[in-house]
């Protein structure tokens, strides 16, 4: 069963390479680089989330000790000064270009024929 699937995939790769020989190697290289970059971002992103939670707790402590409540507008301005809004904006941009990873997504877009 696995051998048959591997043979089908090998045939498909060969047929694709006949049309665009550089596609497979270029895609593999690009995906390796993306995965490496994401791994580099994991720890700093976790740290940013921890620091933002810590900021929220400290603001709560400041409010409790001073008796003053800070509104959302002041918090957003502070978040901008501390770079949190730039991080949010960057992460939002990353969320936009999602690869069409599934066969059904490719078919729905009209880029993959129904017979495959």
C-alpha positions in Angstrom: 0.0 0.0 0.0 2.7 2.5 1.0 4.8 1.4 -2.0 2.0 2.1 -4.4 1.4 5.5 -2.9 5.1 6.3 -3.2 5.1 5.2 -6.8 2.2 7.5 -7.6 3.8 10.4 -5.9 7.1 9.8 -7.7 5.2 9.7 -11.0 3.4 13.0 -10.2 6.7 14.6 -9.2 8.3 13.5 -12.5 5.4 14.8 -14.5 5.5 18.1 -12.7 9.3 18.3 -13.2 8.7 17.8 -16.9 6.7 21.1 -17.0 8.8 23.0 -14.4 12.1 21.4 -13.4 12.9 24.1 -10.8 9.6 24.0 -9.0 10.3 21.0 -6.7 13.8 22.0 -5.5 12.8 25.7 -5.2 9.8 24.8 -3.1 11.8 22.4 -0.9 14.4 25.1 -0.3 11.9 27.8 0.5 9.9 25.6 2.9 13.1 24.6 4.7 13.9 28.3 5.1 10.4 29.2 6.3 10.5 26.4 8.9 13.9 27.5 10.2 12.7 31.1 10.5 9.6 30.1 12.4 11.7 28.0 14.8 13.8 31.1 15.4 10.6 33.1 16.2 9.0 30.7 18.6 10.9 31.6 21.8 10.7 35.4 21.3 7.0 35.2 20.6 6.4 33.2 23.7 8.4 35.8 25.6 6.5 38.7 24.2 3.2 37.0 25.3 4.6 36.5 28.8 5.8 40.1 29.1 2.4 41.4 27.9 0.7 39.3 30.5 3.2 40.6 33.1 2.4 44.2 32.0 -1.3 43.6 32.5 -0.6 42.3 36.0 1.6 45.3 36.8 -1.0 47.7 35.5 -3.5 46.0 37.7 -1.2 46.5 40.7 -0.6 50.1 39.8 -4.4 50.7 39.5 -5.0 49.0 42.9 -2.3 51.0 44.7 -3.2 54.4 43.2 -7.0 54.0 42.9 -6.8 55.2 39.3 -8.2 53.1 36.4 -6.5 53.3 33.0 -8.7 53.2 30.0 -8.1 51.0 26.9 -6.9 54.0 24.9 -4.0 54.7 27.4 -3.1 51.0 27.3 -3.0 50.9 23.5 -0.8 54.0 23.5 1.5 52.4 26.0 1.5 49.1 23.9 2.5 51.2 20.9 5.4 52.8 22.8 6.6 49.4 24.0 6.5 47.9 20.5 3.6 45.5 21.2 1.5 47.0 18.4 4.3 46.5 15.9 4.5 42.8 16.9 0.7 42.4 16.5 0.8 44.1 13.1 3.7 41.9 12.0 1.9 38.8 13.1 -1.3 39.8 11.4 0.7 40.3 8.1 2.1 36.8 8.5 -1.4 35.4 8.8 -2.4 36.6 5.4 -0.5 34.6 2.9 -1.4 31.0 3.7 -0.2 28.4 1.3 -3.0 26.4 -0.4 -1.8 23.3 1.4 -4.6 20.9 0.6 -5.7 19.2 -2.6 -9.2 20.3 -2.0 -8.2 23.9 -1.6 -6.3 23.7 -4.9 -9.3 22.1 -6.6 -11.7 24.7 -5.2 -9.4 27.4 -6.6 -9.5 25.8 -10.0 -5.8 25.1 -10.0 -6.0 21.3 -9.7 -8.1 19.1 -12.0 -10.9 16.9 -10.5 -9.3 13.7 -11.9 -6.2 13.6 -9.7 
